[in-house]
Amino acid sequence: MDKYFICLANSYKRGGRCIAGIEIVFDENRELKPVCDEDGRPRWIRPIAKTTYGEIPNYVAEDIKLLSIVKLYNVDPCPNKPHTENVYYSKLEQCKYDLSYDVGLINHLFDSTHQALFHNRGRAVSAEMSMGINYSLMLINAKNACAYIDENREKSKNRMSFTYYGEDYDFPITDPIFLDEFKKKPEHYANIPDVYLTLSLGLDFEGWHHKLVAGVIIPMASLQKKEVEDISYMEQQKRLHTNAYAKWTPKDDEHLKKLYINGTSVQELTQIFGRNKGAIYCRLSKLGFEVERESSQQSDSNWFDEYERELSRLLNKKNEIDEQIDEVRAKILEKMESHGLDKIHSEQFSVSYTPAKTIMQFDSRAFRSENEELYTNYCKPKQREASIVVKRKTKD
């Protein structure tokens, strides 16, 4: 028997690919309709090959796109809990039928039955627990998603944190198309307010089925919003001012001097020259005019100059003092060793000497790998407050 499905996942799987989607049928008008099970959930299909782990070879699957229609020939169900959606097939092909970002249709594909993801709120399901689960795939509409690189392990992992029904989750990402885009511009996906995620239970690994983000679909409206948000300051200025960042010509300089001497306001000059106020002030200064800036100019490009000078002065002073302190500490340490002293007390200081020794240090990475269940249940994502990092450039 042949079947069709909407592809909602094409992810990495043990050297090959895992493809999955929701089964559909076509009515007499060739309009597609999702197939649902008795409980109202959309019916999922996961075609598997007769390979070691059921992975589909890359050359067969790598060009199949999300939201495309896939046809399976000679489907033969082969459920294996919790992967009850598994089927064998004789041939697989992508149809010339693109759903694009049909939000109306996608809204009918969500799992509206389960609020918890695969029966618990952790990152994995034990092999024992999985025997009581009759599904391993679901499509959800996640909120406040954030793709990030987890460096706190021997090999860094690409992960997605998100909120679903008020609970916070954090799973590995296995969608290769999304990962390619994420690697090009990770900051673009640090805040995705609205996203569709295909979630999957992985194969048994040391007694656990880990939860994976196997497909990432960002609605077109959300993509367009991100494009607007991610426009650089330079690009924004170019859109607001026709000549922003263009080179000043001698003719421009002469025209600017003449207009300014004749009393033309800075606001009027921005309109005449197609540049922002910061550019006008800066150019007038270079032409030898002492221009008193308006207080509102604190938001323009040169506001950091004052802080840069102050930071430089203080850091120079701090570095010099730190070096002097380190020299004094080294001399104190040397004297305490030579005099055999453990402690020194004075009016202003109390100094304790600690000899060299081997200490035990908590290895969080090893703890996590050896106590995965405990770590998963008690370690939760934490929201950090806004901050900045100031680094000083070192001179050669």
N, C-alpha and C positions, 0 to 999 in steps of 0.2 A: 504494500500500500504506500502511495506517495503522500507526502505532507508538505505544507508550507509553514514558515514561521518568520516573525519579525526579529531580525538579529539585534539583540540587546547586549551581547557580550562577545568579544573576541579577544581573549586574554592569553597571557603566557601560561604554559602548563608543561612542566618537565621536558623542556627542549622542543616542544611543539606548541600547539594552540588548543584552547578550549573555546568552542563556539556554543552559544546558547541563545534561546529566544522564546517568544510566546507563539504558540500555534494559532494559525488563522485559517479561515475558509473564505471563499469568494461566493457571493450570491449571484443570482441570475443577471444582475446589472454589473457584474465584475467589481462590486464594492466589497472590500475586505471586512471581516468581522472576527474579533478575537474569540477563541474557544475557551470556555470556562469549565472548571470542575464543579462537582456538586456543591462544594462549600462556597462557590462564587469566585474563587481565585482564578486568575488567568492560568491556562495550562501551559507549562513550560516544556521545552524540548532541548535536550543536550545531546547532539550527535557525537558518538565516540567511535574511534577506529579500533581495530583489533591489534593494537600495539601494547607495549608494556604497561603503560598507565592510561590507556584510552585516549592519548593525545592525538590530535589531528596533525598530520605533517604540515610544516610551515608553507610549503609550496602550494598546498591545497587551500589553506585558510587565510594567508596573510593579506589578500586583496579584498576580503569580504568586509564591508563597511557596516558600522552600526546604523540601525534604522533602514537597512535594506531588506528585501524579501529574499529568503533562501528556500530553495526547493530540495527536498530529500526524496530519493528514490528507494523504494523497497524497504520501508521502515520496519524494524523489528525491535520492539521494546526489550530492554535488558536492565530493569531496575536493580539497584544495589544500594541499600540504605546506607546513608541518608540520600544518596543520589538516585532518587526514584525517577528522575526525568531522563535518564540515559536511554539512548536508542542506538542500535546499529543501523547502517545504511549501505547501499551499494554505490550511490553516486550523490554528489553534493554540488549545487550550482547556485550562483547569485543571479536573481532575476532583474530585468531592466524595469525596476519599479522602486522609485525613491520616495520615501515618506518625508524626507527632510525633517523639519522641526514642527510637525503637526501636533501642536499641544493638545488639541481636542481629542485626538486619538490616543496620545500617550497617557492622558489622564484616565483612560479606561484600562490601562495596563498595570496600574499600581496594585500592590498587595495591600488591601484594606482590611485584611483579616488579622494579621499579626502586628501587634504594637512592639513587642520585644523581637529582636532580630535573632531568629533561630532559637527561640525558647529561653534565652538568657541575655544578660546585658554585658557579658564579658567579650573577650576577643577571640574565644575559641569554644568549641563544644567537645566534650570528652567522647571517646569512641563508644563508651557504654551508653551515654546519654543520647548519642546520635541514632541508636537503634529504635528510639521512640519518636523520631522525627521523620515525617513523610515528605519533606521537601528540602531542597538545598539551594534554591534560587529565588530571588525576589527583586522587584523593582520598587524603589522608594523615591519620594521627593524629599531630599534632605535640605536642611537649612544651616546657615552659618558654616559652610564647609571651608576647609583650609588644607591645601596640599602642601606638604613640607618634606624635608629630608631629615630623617632621624639618624644622627651621627653617633648616638650613644650605644653603639654595638660594633662588633668587629668589622662587619660589612654594612655600610650605610644602606638604609631602606627608604623607599619613597612611600609615604603614608598619607592618608586622608582622615582628618578629624571633622566631625560634623554633629549636628543635633537632629534627633528624630524622636517625636513624641516627648519632648522635654528632657530626654536622656542624651548624654554625650558619648560618642563612640570614636574609635580610632583604629583603622584597619590598613593593612598594606594595599598598595595599588598594583594591579597586574594588567591594566589596559595599556597596550604598547603605543597606540596612537596618542592617547592623552599624555603618556609619559614623554613621548618625543616633544610635544608642545611644551610640557612642563619644564623640561631640561633647557629649552631655548630661552624661556622667560619665566623663571619660577615665581618672581614677584607678582606676576599677572594673576596667579592662582592662590595667592595668600589669603584672599577673602572672596569667596564665591557665595553670595547670599542665597542663590537659588540654583539647585542642580538636581538632575535625575541620576541615581546610582543603581547599577545592577550589582547586587551582593550575592556572593557565592560561598558555599562551604568547600574548602579545599579537600584534597585527599588526606587520608589518615597519615599523620606524621608523629611518630613516637606516642601514639595513643590519643592524639588530638586532631580535630578538624578545625583549622583556623579560618576565620571569616575574612573574606577578601573583597576588595572593590574591583570587580571584573569588568565594569563598563562605566564610563563617565559621559553623560550627555548634558551639556549646558544649553538651556533654552536660548533661542535667538535673542529674545528681549534682554536676557541677562548678559549675553555676549556683547550686545550693542552698548549696554550700560557700562560694562567694564572697559570697552574701547574708549568711551568718553572719559571715564575716571582715570585711565592710564595714560592719557595724552600728557606728554612732558610739559614742563613749564615753558620751555622754548617754543614748542609747537602751539601751545595756547596763545603765547604772545604773538606768534606769526599770524594766527587767525584773527586776533584782535587788532593788530597793527600791521599794515601791509608791508612796511619796510623794516620790521623788527629784525635786528642782527645783521642787516645789510651794511656794507662798508660805506662810510661817509666819504663823499667826494669833495674836492676843493670847492666846487660850485655850491655844494650843500653847506659847507662851512661859511662861505661868504654870505649866503642867503640867511643862515641862522644868525650870524653876528648882526647883520643889518636889521633884521626883524626884532631881535632882542634889544638892541640899542634904541630902537624906535618905540619900545614899550609894549611889544606883543607879549601876552601872558604865556606862561609855560603850558597851560591847558590848551591854548590856541596853537602853540607850536607843535603839540602832539598830533593835532589834527592835520596841520600843514605838512609835517614831515612823515606821518604814518609811523610814529614810534611812541613808546611809553614815556612816562615822566622821568623815570630813572635814566633812560638813554639821553634825554634832552639835558638834564642836569649834568650828567657826566661829560657830554660833549662841550657844554658851555664852560665847564671847569677846565677842560683841556685847551680851550681857546683863550684861557686867561681871565675869565670872568669869575668873580667871587659871588656865587649865587647862594642865597639863604634858602634852604629847602623847606618845603611845607612839612608840618608834623606828620601828615599822612604818608610821607615818603618812607616811613619806617618799614612799610611792606614791600618796598622796591629792592632792586638787586644789590645795592651797595650797603644795606643796613648792617651787614656782618663785619664790615671793615673795622669798626670801633672795637667789637668783641675780639676780633682776630689779634689786634695789637695788644689788648689786655691779656688775652690767653697766652700769647707768646712771651710777654714780660713775666707773668707769674710762673709759667712752666720753666723758663730759664732759671728763675730764682729757686723753684722747687727742686729741679735736678741738681743744682749746685749744693743745696742744703742736704738732699738725700745722700749725695756722695760723701759729704763731710760726716754725716751721722754714721754711715757704714764704716768709715775709717775709724771713728772713735769706738764703735762697737767691736771691731776686730782687735783693737788694742786692749780693750777691757777683757775680751775673751782670752787673749794671750797671757795677760797678767794673772787672771784667775787660775789658769792652768798651771802657770809656773809657781804660784804660791799655794796651790792645792786648796783653793777656796771653793765652797759650794754656794755660799750666799754672801751678799754685801748689802748693808742697809745704810742709807744716809738720810739727810733731811728731805731730799727731793726724790730719791730713787731707791728702788729695791731690785736687786739683780740676782737672778738664780742661774747657776751654771748646770747644764745638762750635757753629760758626756755623749760621745757618738754611740749609737746603738741601732739595732735592727728593730723596726716597729711593724706591727700588723695593721694593714690598711684595708678598709672595707672595699671590696671589689663589687660594685653594683652590677656590672655587666655579667660577671659570673653568677651572682645571686639570681639575676633575672632568668638566665638560661637554665639554671638548676631548680628554680622554684617558680616556674612559669604561672601556675594556677594562682599561687599566693600573690605574686606580683600583679597579675591581671585583675584580681578581685579588689586589691587595695590601693593600687596606683591609678590615680585619675588625672585627666588633663587639667591644667591650672591656667587660669587667665592672668596674664601679666599686664601690669600697668604700662602705659606709653612711656617710652624713654628714647634717649639718643646716645650714640657712642661717638666720642670725640677722640680722634687719633692724630697725633702730631707727625708730620712728615719728617723723616730723618734725612739729614744732608750727608752726602758721601764725603 
